[in-house]
């Protein structure tokens, strides 16, 4: 990820640029390729870039638009560049010379805040608009690009990571005990809280607008409930529709400056990504590095009675179907677990929720980097998509006292081998 940051002294005090320069020193760890700051007097914005996309070589943030009235910084990866280019009447040669941040600026110039509804991809961005002296910061709904902020007396600051904001002397390092308690209960959603009591987090799918009179409005911009349900005539049509959407999404994620890798488990989610990505890359004459975590050969076999503990054979079956997949293996036992946890805790400014999974992910990322790949595909949150079982709906049924439907759905889950997990989810909800 790249890093963005900024400060606005709403009360007119000087020092916004000095604050940005402090944050810039920390931001270089996230964006080593280019770091710049724009100074607008009472407000200053900055960006530290990590170039991962072909178009990133054209990125010169911070960007000025609308005749110098609008200033934008963004940590962004757009997946619908073609659609946006057509809507903005930008020619293919023009689009080829624009970074994703440039496209976002053109969209904001055309549609203002409503441009957010047209964006598909990962983004966290900030726009200073001198016309009404307002600052807008926004984040996509996918939880991929972090964004944090601090509300001070007469001033406001934002940054990708809390560590940037903590470089400002006026922001304390006291911990948020409520956020820590939620984390202990395995609640990853912080509800707008960071782990620091003086730093807030922009929730996924939300925006924050700061006004010249000091008002700060926080609201949700992502509204999936407004989307009409898809109704098709045959079950086969849903299968083909999912395949088409998956291929489109995967192809959009294959924009890379140095090749692609995939963290391939033995499950449905990353396997589906592999079977989509490999043919697309093969048509381009490119290869895909697939990386799987497997037990070391010296692990006693009695510990491997459950086939799910070794995902290597399942992943190998998927990789063998595609000649352009180079299948590599890593071993969790080779990871320096404590060192990785310490490093990631410092990098992410928060504890690691699942250290064992995190350790093997780090091994996979390191191997991908050694293979020269700059993009790594994953099946993150696939349990809410391709391999979704419906168990998460049980809590809602219990909460609404829909006992008949709850019993029917639980029965179906039991017949399909999910009895223990289904009953655990119901009991957990009723107890809590």
Phi, psi and omega in degrees: 000152168273179179227139175237158184196161179185163179216144178226117174271091185296330180279003176087359178298148174285169174117359180298318180295320180299320178296320178295322180294326174297312181294327180299324180298321178283326185294337182299336177293334180263329182229080187280350188276332181194136178222126181219154178230138174255132183250115178249022180088263180288342182228146177217141180232151180213162178212139173240118192258140167246114186275113180238342183251152180305323183283352181295341179292345178264359186283126181228045181295155356295149183252140178252136179221176180053044179070029179089003182278331184248136176234134186228141168229145185207140165254103197213146169222110182270135177257356179234047180302316182298316179297316180293319179300318179295317180294331180268002181058039177264132183289156177305318176298322178294315179298324182297337181260006182252133171287169177298326177295323177297318179295318177299318179298316178298322179294320179292321177299325182279314191244355182065216181301331181296347177299333181302323183293343182264355185274134173237121181141196179260132179202149165218124185215166177223140178229123171263123181244108184288345182296319177239013180048064178228155178237127179245127172236141186211158184220145180288171185276350187275357176067027183265331183242111184288157177202129184228164179206163178228133176255109178257177179282105180083008179206164183215140178221149178222159177193158177301310186243150177302327182302328178292315180293326180291348175286348178274124186301332184284349183259121182283164182255014179299141183276149178271108186291329178294317179296319178297320179295317178299322180296319179297332177271013179062032175262102184288336180284119182272356180060034180089001178261145167260186178276003178242131189294338181260008181233127177259158177250135171287119181291152176305137179075017181239163173227158177231127177242127180253129184257164183294338178271006177095352178294143178234114180258130177241127178207162180273131178256340181271121184228081180294338180295343179279351181276130180290139178300145179274125179239116178243161188279329185232148175303325180297331180292325177293321179298311180293325178295317177297318179299318181295315180294320179297315179299319180296316181293316180295317180299322179296332182272001182266010172288119186205149178271340184219035175092171189235145173231168181217133171274105189254113175265191176265010183268181184285328192289301180292331176296321178295320177297318180298314183289344174271315185290319187301311178296323179297314179291324179299322178295337178267356185077026182246159181251163180234125175271117177256130186238127183233137175275124180226157176293152175292157183294339182271006176286126180305134186294336180296340178278355185248026182299324177278116184299338181290344181284342177236101183273359182304311182299320179293317179295322180296324178298319178294312182297325183292341180284347186232111183299339182267012174264125173262109187268122180240155182235143172234160182237122181304327182297341180277351183279143171274089192302311183295321179295320180293318180297317180296318181295315183288328176298318178290325182288319185267353181059034177197161179293162177267123185284320183232084188296327181293312176297319181299321181296316181287329174299318179297320176299319179294316179298319180296319178294319178300319179296319179295329177281358177087016180268136178253353177235132178238119177275145179221165176255033184304136178064018176296338178295347175260007183228260187298318183257024179293131182259347182094356184298329183292342178281346183295320179299319180294321178296318179295320181296325182268005179058037177269072192293321180298312179294323179299315180294320180296315181291323178296321177298319178296318179296321179298317181293338179258015172087017181248025188301307187299314182291324180295313181294324178298319181294320180293311182299318180301317181293317182294323179292314181292000000 
